[in-house]
């Protein structure tokens, strides 16, 4: 994992099956950030939070289960949300939950149009998330389809910055 040092970090968490997180610097979010995949074991997850505990000012966890998702996928998502929430609480890091529609409306470029029917909509959202994150975070290296979770996490870190900076009056 790449390291980032800052006095004010904001975290975005995509708790899905392949899961990802992102940390951005409050003062220079587009250049000073880290984005990685969800640690596969609970010990690594706890170490991640303990490492950044004093620097994280707020976190946003996405809560969204699209129609038609299998029971197995829903259980994985619920487990991951619980793990992230437990770590955030244990480290006393303020957090909130956000739906995909909320951050997509705020951070996707206005020219985006949903493609096709409901079955074609999800791939279009993932593709657009990658394009949008690559445009905002130019050195993020989000080149593969599987990087959509990292792209979503970067967008949610921006949402965390906006949410918690407004609350703090900073």
Secondary structure by P-SEA (a helix, b strand, c coil): cccccccbbbbbbbcccccbbbbbbccccccccccccccccaaaaaaaaaaccccccbbbbbbbbcccccaaaaaaaaaaaaaaaaaaaaaccccccccaaaaaaccccccccccccccaaaaaaaaaaaaaaaaaacccccccccaaaaaaaaaaaaaaaaaaaaaacc
